[in-house]
């Protein structure tokens, strides 16, 4: 089974791939922070951020359709959360609607905030998709450790990435066994079977975790992950980070002036 769906393009050779993982991680966080802090309705700034992240995608040689597909996959979740903003944001009323016994109003500031939230979320997702597509997950974990991210969080992400594929294979085997027994019947019966499968999967995951922990402790595990890989900050990394942060600052300043 292919398990590289998270960072399948991380082995490409491009200027973005060759950057230090710490530089890429901090640059991505700076980009997300700049996008989030942009005032609602800053369309010029959003367009500039889009041009900047699109240039990074082209420079990374990651297929643009891959980044676009991954970014659009999460937009429906953002849409569900942001769908109520136009009805609760105070301001000039754009229209009123009767829904059963309630009368709701849509405001112009709410509409502006709604589209701004969607734009911010989309830009942030594109940036994070590019980060994971150009950096092996193990390198990201090492960069987080070097940047003094709490060890518990790093270890949790490390085990999640390592064992999520094992759980995926377990689910696929259980589903194959279910289908081979002519899975069907009424809806209530199907829900009951799926519930039993979920409970079995939870028990197996818990037992596997206990066995893995016992095996690690017996081998002297003390909570620290040791690796032979070393991160080296080069002059190119510093120049690239400075240029990227300068562009972000320029866009932020221009958006504030235009706003």
Helices and strands as residue ranges (DSSP letters): H 21-37, H 43-60, H 64-82, H 85-88, E 93-99, E 102-107, H 108-134, H 137-146, H 151-180, H 187-218, H 235-258
